[in-house]
Structures are given as C-alpha cells and as structure tokens.
C-alpha cells in the first residue's frame, strides 16, 4: 500500500478542554490568521498526526521495487 486517501479511513478521538487549550490555543492558534479557529485546529491536528507517523520506524511492509 503506497497511498491512503481520505476515503480509506476516519479518525475519531476524545480531547479534553484543557488539552485543547494548552496545546492548541496557547501554542498554535493565531488570532490574526484569517482562517477560522476550527480550520487552524484541523491543520494543527493534521500536522501533529503526520509528524508522529513520520517518527515511526519503517516496518518493511512495502513491496520492493
């Protein structure tokens, strides 16, 4: 499997208000950004997931070519 599209999966997770405030509102939210708060949060979550996934070791599941 080389690519995954948005149709391939859905992620749902619970997030406490204090976690949202500490990690998003205090560190990432830019009030001067014309994007809405929820749009900025979506990008934050996307970047955080991608960062963490990229730190994972390659388990060798790709076909050699």
Residue pairs with C-beta under 8 A, 6 or more apart in sequence:
1 61
1 62
2 62
11 49
20 41
24 40
24 41
24 44
28 40
28 41
28 44
29 37
29 40
29 41
30 40
33 40
35 43
